[in-house]
Amino acid sequence: MEPQPPEPSTPPVELETPPPPYKTFLPHVSNGRTTTNRLVIDPLTRIEGHLRIEAEITDGVVSDAWSCTMSFRGLELILKGRDPRDAWVFLQRICGVCTTVHALASLRAVENALGLSIPDSARIVRNLLAGSQMVHDHLIHFYHLHGPDWLDVPAALAADPAATSALQRASSPWAQNSASYFATVQARLSGLVTSGQLGIFANGYWGHPAYQLNPETNLLLAAHYLEALSWQQDAVKIHALLGGKNPHPQTYMVGGMTIPLDPTGTTAINTTMVATLRNLMLRVQMFVEQVFLPDVLLVGAVYKTWAAVGGGAGHLLAVGDYPDRNGALWLPSGVITNQNVAGVAALDQSRITEEVSRSWYDDSAPMHPANGVTAPRYSGPPPPFAYLDVDAKYSFGRAPRYGGLPMEVGPLARMLVAYGHGQPTVCSAINGVIGQLGLGTGQLFSVLGRIVARAVETKLLAAQLLVWLGELEGNMHTGNLAMLNSSRANPRSWPARAEGYGFTEAPRGALGHWIRIENGKIANYQAVVPSTWNGSPRDAYGQRGPWEQALIGTPVADPTRPIEILRVVHSYDPCMACAVHIVDPQRSATMRVRVR
């Protein structure tokens, strides 16, 4: 039986709510249609990049929604005419949050175009870099980006530290579990609250009726919020050792990796580094299993009703990742439609298209990314923005579709595709968690389901990192030290024209890069990223994007504090910096910030 949070001991602390950074319930006329219940959240915070959500509220429930990416992505244009071997360096800078994933997708696209395989040890190092980044990103998302949607920080001041200690001891064997420890954390929080300088906790919707955790659970999660800030140092050290730095590791190269593998080398992956990496991975795994996963179970037990909110269309896509030495993927690819997990279908990348009928680009027919054109043409209202004309073009985000259907990508897609394939470790882990929460597989198509899927994936990856490290150590001891295949390093050996694509699974979902090389230079480049899939606007057929669909039916208790909308959108972990990039050809300023 799961430990139950204790009853609240004293009332929560009430704070003055700051003025909201968005408009609400303003009249709007569009094509003769008058709407008086349009809610605008701009910007939607605790994400990477700039996102605007507009939603219509009818009788306390979201009845329609629009996802607007507010800035333009233009790296495809920057790459034209460059050496394809340099593309990964530029593209890794698309985002510093999900660092390394664009580098990996770009490398695979070039290698696919040139028919280039990589040595086994290089494959393992790439898996370690991508896997450790995924673990780090998932955990930071839960505590620091999504966590304040569920955790009422000031309410933790009313907690009994002894009862919080008992709750921690019942949840896991985590060492930071004494009453004195939680009293110290509580004192730190009290200092913030009583000073009136809440810093990163300012502008929260504290005291909102949607918060349901009792003070002791709030204190427990607040303590782990702070611990996760320190914990992440262990995760990023893995990148620093294998990649030279974090963010944006620098040891990649088309054809493999530049970091040597040598048991006695002083500037290589040697026996000492392997021992250090193993220690770091064990510490990472301990935090995941003793802190992160138990916390998800605590939150899930209290917020179980969120297994019925935010389901969306029920179409999922995963490109798969983490190849073994035979090319088989540890996380398989596949497509699920209409929530039919048992009927997972094979992925056919030729069925992917992007269209711009409702996006701020020159009109064109839906195109496969290999033939994609990036031609921005902004036609929205001038700043300061009024309501968007949602009957016309209203976003810089494009509308990716698979076989004409909008697809959700991310941890939920990966875990349910693997579940549908019958992967034993995934099936066992998912069944274990949903069994403890009393959920069915179908209820995973929800806000709570995305949280659960992310936690399950984190647990499995944290354990798998040690398996891959063992494989690398085995190669080192057997003399399988090659890290680079330079057989096609000379562009003179390349065909006059070559096309390729590269897939990887970013923390937020399926990532694809497509390249066309002509006469040794990049002739065309397109990237379709997770938040473009999830945050897409409507298409020519009026089909909503995944966020837009998921928001419909969401209850909103207080439109001036729409925390429920934040919960739905944050469950996808948006990254608009990947979906777009800020470009203003008319003015030198790209953003204006007003401090209240």
Secondary structure as GFF3:
##gff-version 3
##sequence-region A 1 596
A	DSSP	beta_strand	24	30	.	.	.	ID=ss1
A	DSSP	beta_strand	33	41	.	.	.	ID=ss2
A	DSSP	beta_strand	51	58	.	.	.	ID=ss3
A	DSSP	beta_strand	61	69	.	.	.	ID=ss4
A	DSSP	alpha_helix	75	79	.	.	.	ID=ss5
A	DSSP	three_ten_helix	84	86	.	.	.	ID=ss6
A	DSSP	alpha_helix	87	91	.	.	.	ID=ss7
A	DSSP	three_ten_helix	92	94	.	.	.	ID=ss8
A	DSSP	alpha_helix	101	114	.	.	.	ID=ss9
A	DSSP	alpha_helix	120	140	.	.	.	ID=ss10
A	DSSP	pi_helix	141	146	.	.	.	ID=ss11
A	DSSP	three_ten_helix	147	149	.	.	.	ID=ss12
A	DSSP	three_ten_helix	154	158	.	.	.	ID=ss13
A	DSSP	alpha_helix	161	171	.	.	.	ID=ss14
A	DSSP	alpha_helix	179	195	.	.	.	ID=ss15
A	DSSP	three_ten_helix	199	201	.	.	.	ID=ss16
A	DSSP	alpha_helix	215	243	.	.	.	ID=ss17
A	DSSP	beta_strand	252	253	.	.	.	ID=ss18
A	DSSP	beta_strand	256	257	.	.	.	ID=ss19
A	DSSP	alpha_helix	271	287	.	.	.	ID=ss20
A	DSSP	pi_helix	288	292	.	.	.	ID=ss21
A	DSSP	alpha_helix	293	302	.	.	.	ID=ss22
A	DSSP	three_ten_helix	304	308	.	.	.	ID=ss23
A	DSSP	beta_strand	316	318	.	.	.	ID=ss24
A	DSSP	beta_strand	321	323	.	.	.	ID=ss25
A	DSSP	beta_strand	329	331	.	.	.	ID=ss26
A	DSSP	beta_strand	334	336	.	.	.	ID=ss27
A	DSSP	three_ten_helix	341	343	.	.	.	ID=ss28
A	DSSP	three_ten_helix	349	351	.	.	.	ID=ss29
A	DSSP	beta_strand	352	355	.	.	.	ID=ss30
A	DSSP	three_ten_helix	369	371	.	.	.	ID=ss31
A	DSSP	beta_strand	399	402	.	.	.	ID=ss32
A	DSSP	alpha_helix	411	421	.	.	.	ID=ss33
A	DSSP	alpha_helix	424	437	.	.	.	ID=ss34
A	DSSP	three_ten_helix	441	444	.	.	.	ID=ss35
A	DSSP	alpha_helix	447	478	.	.	.	ID=ss36
A	DSSP	three_ten_helix	491	493	.	.	.	ID=ss37
A	DSSP	beta_strand	497	506	.	.	.	ID=ss38
A	DSSP	beta_strand	509	518	.	.	.	ID=ss39
A	DSSP	beta_strand	521	528	.	.	.	ID=ss40
A	DSSP	alpha_helix	530	534	.	.	.	ID=ss41
A	DSSP	alpha_helix	546	551	.	.	.	ID=ss42
A	DSSP	alpha_helix	563	570	.	.	.	ID=ss43
A	DSSP	alpha_helix	576	579	.	.	.	ID=ss44
###
